[in-house]
Amino acid sequence: MIYEISYTALIFFFIFVGLVVGLSFYFGRKTRSSSSYYAAGGQIHWGVNGIAFAGDYLSAASFLGICGMIAISGFDGFLYAIGFLAGWIVALFLIAEPFKRLGKYTFTDALNAKFNSRAITLSASISTLIVSVFYLIPQMVGAGDLVMPLLGMPHWTGVLLVGAIVIIIVASAGMASTTYVQFLKGGLLIVLSVVLTFFILKNGLTLTPDFKGSSSHYTFIELTPQQVENDKVIAVSGWNVVGQQTIGDKTFVKLTQNGVERWFDWTKDQNGSSLKETLTVTQQANGQALYNGEPKENRRFYQVGHMSKIVVNGQEVQKTGPVGPFEFLSTLQESEIVRFKQVKFADGSNQVSLYYQEPTTGQSFMLPGLKYKIGRDANLWSKLDFMSLMLALFLGTAALPHILIRYYTVKTPRDARKSTILAIAAIGGFYILTLFMGLGAAVNGVLDVESSNMAAPLLARAFGAVLFSIISAVAFATVLGTVAGLIVASSGAIAHDFIDVYLKRNMSDHRKVQVGKFAAFAVGIFAILLGMAFKGINVSFLVGWAFAIAASANLPAILFLLFWKKTSEKGIAASIIVGIVSSLLIILTSPTMWDKYGLGSTNAPHQLENPALISFPLAVLTVYLVSLWYPKRNVAVT
């Protein structure tokens, strides 16, 4: 996909960035104590906190990742939204009010409120850092993806830009500025998603979307029996046959014409066979990338993601015109959608990624099974992985440190509960909109197959430069707000939990704020490096890992602390360590990471992408058994 700078987008971008930085300096003048830096002094109104909750939670994973995953995988992508939202029920009924009563600034404060244990302080601060870092990765990846169409800059520039701005936000005023940035972008994101959904329904469905960014047609070649011999293509009129590759049940043929190499998908049926050009990205040994055999500037890109058949009341039509929400969904279910599936292989010294067309019935697209094999094509690993993902999403929300610390920004436990209810309403409404935005991107020819994260912004670009500019700028602010919250949580874990409490430095209030700012700077630099390293991976998928670690390391400790009187300090510390180690071990040996190491996903020691199904029960068992073996001490907590 070619991304060119949009000057309209540039204007809106600088307006938003200027507003965010201005808020930071305004609240920075009021930040004098560690309470105001880490928890905004506990003076945030519950209504502001509820929308800020939504702004914090509706991160790059929600707006960029879920929309992209729905566009690529249909209803399976929406399962992330269901899991994300369901997790708030746990937070509302089990965590909100009792957690507010326990702590002052951080997740570690709450866990250690009854024990004054150095083991809990160390393990909980490590857990906060690890979960925050894993959540930071997708935010930074999403930031890099956004900057390419918004500013016409490479991915690494966006990552660097977000890191720099967020360090300014957090170092200036901490939680106060972070809260209002999250409030602002949460409200705007919901409003603009309503606007984008309105345009999707107003435009309706068409077989020939003609939006900016679409390009020329694919080359299609009918083969005669004389051109095929021994299941190989031996001749094509006007082309030279130079290679053939079989991957699974698919065969691809490489042809050259005028010195340009192109790959074709060989389709065979009872009526004969044909070659349909694929969308090909070739990473050459010299570092250059070719798109469909030519340099990127030659613009040989194709419309990706569209309808191949539209059925209304049993009749095939070319387009529907404006539709209502239910009519949009029912028409999609009866129609046929062209998806693009990827295969990768080595072609000599080059690495080739082929994206070939896969016509898919609307019914299959609107039901689970395209990404997560839980039905007819399922095996034991795929079923376990799906169960593990849903468990992590359902349990992870209530254990995310950057979400938990928001309970300390309001005045009372009652305010904590009310802000959670408002957050659930705002987040639930937004996730309904992601279904329409993801499906709209899937059928309107606007996808970038190299980055599913760009589905929603590119769909907005199809409806006009102004809408694209505002939505992209708000999406960028979405990343800023979430990253700011994560860095506040991380800096609190380093400065308050580890240095001040665990190392017993007994810092002054002013010194705590200073060290927190230095910690924010260090975490920001680390997040920038990770964002560059994980370029190209769907951000919702990456966030699933953060949820799994949070659910495994933090939630068993929180629940046992709140609801089992025999819970001991050693039980809590041990469960956190077991949750961290087991979940990280499964993630680092997963197929995705094995592929990242260059070892091939099929060679991974196991086929689980999501660890919670194993790591969460292990942590629960650990806190229970260790608490029985090593009962709690009667400690006077200061």
N, C-alpha and C positions, 0 to 999 in steps of 0.2 A: 504494500500500500504506500502510495506517495503522500506525504504530508507537507503542505505548504503553509507558510505563516499566514495567519488571518489577523489583519490589523484591527478589525472590530473586536476579535477575541483578545487581542493584546491590550486594548483599552480597558475592557472589563476585567481582565486579569490584574492589571496594575491598580484598578480601583479597589478590588477585593483585597489584594495584598496590602495596599496602603491603609485600608480600613482596619485590617487585622493588626498590623504593626502599630497603628495609632492607638487601638484599644490596649495593646500591651504596654505602651509607654504611659498611657493614662492611669491604668491600674498599678503600674510599677511604682508610681509616686506614692501610692497608698500602702504599698507592701513594706511593712516595717518588722513584722514578727514572723516566727516560724509557723504559727497558726494561720496567718493570712497567706503565707507562701504555699504551704502544703494543703490547706483546707479552706481557703478563702475566708478564714475567720469564723466559719460556721454560720454565716449571715446570708446565704443565698436563699431567695424565695423558692418555695417548693414548686411553683409553676415554672419558673425559670430553670430550676434544676431538672424538672421532668423533661422539658424540651432539650436541655443540655445532655441529659441521659441519652435521648434519642440521637442527638447530634454526635455524641461520643460513640454510640453503638453502631449507627449507620455509617460505617467506615467505607473504605475502598472495597472491602469484601461485599458489602451490601449493594452499593450502587453500581460499581464496576464489575465485581466478580459474579454476583448472582444473575444480573442481566445478561452477562456474557455466557454464563453456563446454561441458562435457559435457551439462549439463542443457538447454542451448539448442541445441547443435549435434551432440549424440551423439558418435560415435567420433572425430570431428575434434578435439574438445576434448581427448581422451585422447592425441592425437598430441603435444601439448605435454609431457605427462608422459614419454612415450617419449624425446623429444628432450632434456628436462632430465636424465633418468637416464643416457642414453647419453653425455652430456658428461663424466660422472665417469670413464668408461673412459679418456678422453684424460688426465684429471687423474691417474689412478692410474698408468698405464704411462709417461707422458711427463714429468709435471711434479713430482709429490709430492717424491721424494727429492732430485733435483738442485736443485730450487728451494729446498728447505730449506738446502742447503749454501751458497747464494749470498748470502742477505740477513740483515738484522738486524731491521728493523721493518716496512719497506714494500715494495711492488711495485717502486718506483723503486730502492731499495737493490739488489735482485737484478739488475735490468737493467744497473745501472751498476757492478756489482761488479768488472768487468774493465777498465773504461775511465776512470773518474773524469771523465766528460764532462758539462759544463754543459748541452749540448743535450739529452742523454738525461734529465737531471734535470728540465728544464723541460717537455719534451714528455710524459714519463711522469707527472709530477705533474698536468698538465692533463688527461691521459687518465683518471687516477684520479678526478679531480673530476667529469668529464663522465659517465663510466660510473656513478659513485655517485649523481649527481643523477638520471639517468634511471632508476636502480633505486629511488631514493627516492620518485619520483612515485607509482608504483602502491601502495607501502606506505602512503603517506599517504591516498591515495584509499580504500584498503581500510579504513583506520582510521576515516575519516568514515562509510563505509557501515555499519560495525559498531556505532558509537555510536547510530545512529538506533533500532534495535530494542532495544539493550541499556539505554540510558539515556533514551530518548525525546527525544533532543536532535537539533538539525539537524546536517547533514554537516560544516559548518565547525567546529563545536564539537569533534567527534572528532579532526579534523586538528590543531586547536590543542592538545588534550589530549595526544595522542601526542607532538607536538613538545616540549611542556613536560616531560613525564616522561622522554623520551629524553635531553634536554639534561641533566637531573639525573643520569641513569645514567652518561652518558659523562663529564660534567664532574666527577663524584665519583671514579670509579675507573678509567675507561678500559676496557681489554681484559679485565681480571680480572672485573669485575662483568658485563660484556657476555657473557663466556664462560659464566658460571654461569646467567645469565638464559636464554641460548640452550639450555644443557643441560636446564634445567628445563622450558622450554616445548616443546622438541623431544620429550622423553620423554612428557610429558603429551599432546601433540597426537597422537602415534601411538596411545597407549592409548585415548584418547577416540574416535578414528576407528574403532578396532576395536569399541568399544561402540556407536557410531552405526550401523555396518554390521550388527551383530547385530540391532538394532531394525528395520532395513530388511528384513532377511531374515525376521525373525519376523512382521512385519506382512504380508509378501507383496504381491501385486498385487490391486488392486480397481478397478472402474469408478466407484465412488462414494466417493472419499476424503472423510472428514468431519473434517478437522482444524481447529483454531483458526486463524483467519485467512481461511478460505474464506468465501464470501458467497453472495449470491442468484444465481439463474440468468440466463442471457442471454435477451433477447427474440428470438423466432424468428417470422418472418412469411412465410407462403406467399403468393405473388403469382399473380393470375389474369391471363390474356392481356389483359383489358380494362384492367388497371392499368399496362400497358406500351405505349409508343408510340414508334416510331422509335429503338429501343434506349435509351429513357429511362423511368424510373419516373415516372408522372404522377399516381398516386393510391395511397394506402394507407389502408385503413379505420382511422379513429380517430387518424390522424397527418396532419400537413401536410408535404408534400415541399418542401424549401427549397434543395436543392443536390445536385450529383452530381459525382464526381471520378473520372477514370480514370487509373490509374498502372500502366504496363506492361500486363499481361493481367488486371489486377484493376480492378473498378469498385466504388466506394463511394458510398452514398446518405446524405444528411443529412436527418433527419426531426425535427420538433418535436412535442411533446405537453405541454400545460400549461406552455408557455413554456420547456421544457427541450430543448436541441438534443442529438441523439445521432446517431452515425454507424453505418451498417450495411454489412456486406460482402454484395454482390449475387452470389449463386451461381446459375449457369445450367447446366442439363443437359437431357437428352432428356425428362425427366419434368416439366419446367417450371422455374420459378425461385423463389428465396426470398431473404429478407433475414435475416442473422444479425448481431446486435449485436456491434460490436467493443469492445475495451477502449480507450478514447480518453483521451489526456491533451492538453488544450488550454491552451497558454501564451498568456494574453491580453495585449493591448498594455499594460494597466495593471499587469502583473506578476503577477496572480493566476493560479493554475492550477486548471482544472476537470477533474474526473475523471468521464467519461461524462456530461458536461454539467452536473455539479453540484459544489459545493464538497467538498473532501476529507472534511470532518466528516460528510457525509451517507452515507458508507460505501457508495457504489455501486461496490464492487470485486468481482471475480469470481475464482473458482478458476482458476488458471493452470497449465497443464502437467498433463495427466492422460491416462489410457488411454481410447480409444474402442472398443477391441476386445481381449479377452484370449482367446487360443487355447491350450488345453492338450490335447495328443494329438489334434489335429485338431478338437476341440470348443470352441465358444465358451462361456465361463463368466463369471459376474459377479465372482468373486474366487477367489484360489488358496489362501488360508491361508498358513501358514509354508512357506518354500521354502529349498532349499539354494543355495549360490552358483552352481553350474552350471545348476541348474533356473531360477533367477532370470534368468540371461542368455539361456538358450534360449527361455524363455517370452516374454521381451521381443522376441526376434528373430522369433517367429511372430505377434506381435500387432500392434496399431496404436496409435500415440501421437499425441496432439494437441499440436503445437508452436504457438508464437505468433510470427508474423513481423511486423516493423515496417516501416511506410512513413511518411514525413514530407512535409508540404507546407504551403504558406501558404494560409490561408483568410481572405482580406481582410487585416486587420492582425494576425491571430492565427496562431501556429504550432501545427500539429496533428500529433500522433503517434498513428497508429492501429496497434493490435496485433490482428491477425486470426488466426483459427484455421486451422491447416494440418495436417490429418490426414496422418500420415507412417507408412509401413509400418515395422515393427520392423527388418526387414532393411536398409532404407535408413538407419535411425537408427544401426544397429550397424556400418555400413561407412563408409569415408571418402567425402566428396563433398558433404555438406550445407553446409559452410562453405568448404572449400577445393576449388575446382572442378578436379579432376585427372582426371576420367573423361569421361563422355559430354558433359557441358555445359561442358567446359574450353575455354579459349582460351589463346593463347600467354602473355598476361600472368598468368593465374591459375596456370599450370604453373610459370612462372618464380618467382612469389611464393611458392608452396608450397616449391619447392626452396630458395629463399633463406631461408625460415623454418627449415626443418630444418637447414640448414647452420649458421645462427646458434645454434640451440639445442645442436647437437652440439659446436660449437667454442667457444661462449661461456663455458661453465662453468669451463673451465681457465684463463680469462683474466679472471675477475672479481676486482678488487682486494680486496674485502672477504672473499672466499673464500681467496685466495692468502695473505693475512696470517695466517690461522689456522695455517699451517705453521710460523710462527715462535713459536707459543705452546707447542710441545712440545720435548722435550730433544734428540732425535736424528732423523736422516733415516729411520731404521727406524720410529720412532714416527709420523712423518709418513705413512709408507705404511700402517701398521696402522690409524691413525685414518681414513684414506681408505677402506679396505676396510669398516670398521664403518659409516661414513657411507653407502656404497653399499647395504649390506644394509638399513639403517634407511630410507633414502629410497625404495628399490625397494619395500619392503613397504608404505610409506605410499601410493605412487602406485597400487598395486593397489586399495587401499581407496578412493581418489578415484573410481575407475570406478564402484563401487557407490554411493557417496554422490551422485555426479552424476546417475546414472540414477535413483536413489531420488527425488531432487528433481524430476526431469523428469516423473514419473508420479504424484506424490502431491499435486498441487494447492497447492504452497507457494511458487511462484516469484513474485518481484517483477520484473515485466518491465522496470522502469526501472533495475534494478541486478541483473544476473546474479551479481554478486559475493556476494549474500546467499543463494545457493542452499543451502549447507550449514548455516549458522546457522538459517535458517527451517525447514529440514527437521528439525533438532534440536528446534525449538520445537514442532513437531507431535507429538513424542513426550513432551513434558513440560517444565515450566518449569525443573526442576532441571538436566536434561541440556542444555537450551538455555543456561541461565545459565553452566554450567561451560564448555561448548564455546565460547561467545562470549567469555568471559573469557580462555580459553586462546588463542583466535584473536587477541584483542587483545594478549596477551603475545607471540604470534608476530610481530605487527607491531613491537612494542617491541624484541624481540631483533634482528630483521633491521635495523631502522632504526638501532639502536645500533651494530651492526657496520659499517654503511655510514658513519656519522658518524665512527667511529674511523678508518676508512680515509681519509675526507676530511680530517679534522683532521691526520692524519699527513702527507698530501700537502701541506697548507698549511704547517704548522709545521716539520716535519722536512725535507721535500724542498725546498720552495720557499724558505722564509725562512732556515732554518739552512744548507742546503747550497748552493742556487742563489744566493741573495743574500749568502752567506758572512758571516752575522752571528755565527757561532761562539758560539751561545748556551750558557749553562751548562745542566747537566742539569735543574735546577729550573726554569729559564726555558723550556726546551723543553716541559715539562709545562704550565706556565702558558699559553703561547701556543696549545698544543693545545686547551686548554679554551676559550679565547676563540674559536678556529676552530670548535670544535664548536657553540658558541652561534650563530655566524653561519650555519653550514650548516643548523642546525636551523630557524632563522627562514626561510631560503630554501626549505627543504623544505615548511614549512607553507603558504607562498604557492602553491607549485606544486600541492600536494595539493588546494587549493581550486579552482584553475584547471582541473584535469583531471577534475572530478567526473563520474561516470557512465560512464566508459570502462572496459571489462573490464581487470582488473589483469594477467592473463596476457598479453593483447595488448600492454600497455605494457611489461611486462618483456621481451618479445621484442625490443623496441628496444634495451634495455640490453645484452642478450646479443649483438645484432648489432654494436653499437659495440665491445664488449669483444673479440669475435672478430676484428674488423677492425683495431682499433687496437693491441691488446696481444698476441694469440696469435702472429702472424707474428714479432714481435720476440723473444718468449720462445723459440719453437722454433728460430729461426736462431741465437740466442745459445747455446742448449744443444747444438745438433747440427751447426753449420757453423762451422769454425774461421776462415773468412775474413770472418765478419760484422764489420762496422765500426761504430763509434759513430755515424757519420753515416747509415749504412744503417738502424740502429735508430730514430734520431730521425726520419728522413724517413718511414719506414713508419708510425710512430705518427701523425704529422701527416696523412699521406695517408689512413690508415684513419679517423681522426676526421672529417676534412673531407668525404670521399666519403660516409660513412655518414650524417652529419648532413644533408648536402645532399639525399640521397634521402629521408630521413625528413621533413624540413621541407617537401618538395614532394610528399609522398605524398597519396593521396586522403583519408585521415583528417584530416590537418592542413589540407588545402585546405577540407574541410568545416568544420573548427574556425575557419578564417579567415572563414567565411561566403561562400566562393566556389563551393561545390558540388563534391562529390567527383569527379563526371564531368568537370569542367573542369581537373583536375590535369594537370600536364605529362606524367605517366606514371601507370601503375596498379600500381606496386610498393609494397607496404606495408613490406616487409622488405628491407634493403639488402645483406645479407651476400654474396649471389651476385655482386655487382659489387664491393663495397668490400673484401672479404677477398682476392680474387685481385689487386686493385690494390695492396694493402699488401704481399703476398708478392712481387710483381714489383718493387716499390719497394725493399724491403730487399735483394733479390738484386742488382739493377742498381747501386744507389747504393754498396753494399759493394764491387762490382767497380770502379766508377769512382773511389771515394775509399777506398782500403784503410785498415785500422785502423792507428793509431799505436802504437808501443811505449811504453806509459805505465806508470810506477810507481804502482800504486794504493795509496793510504794507507788 
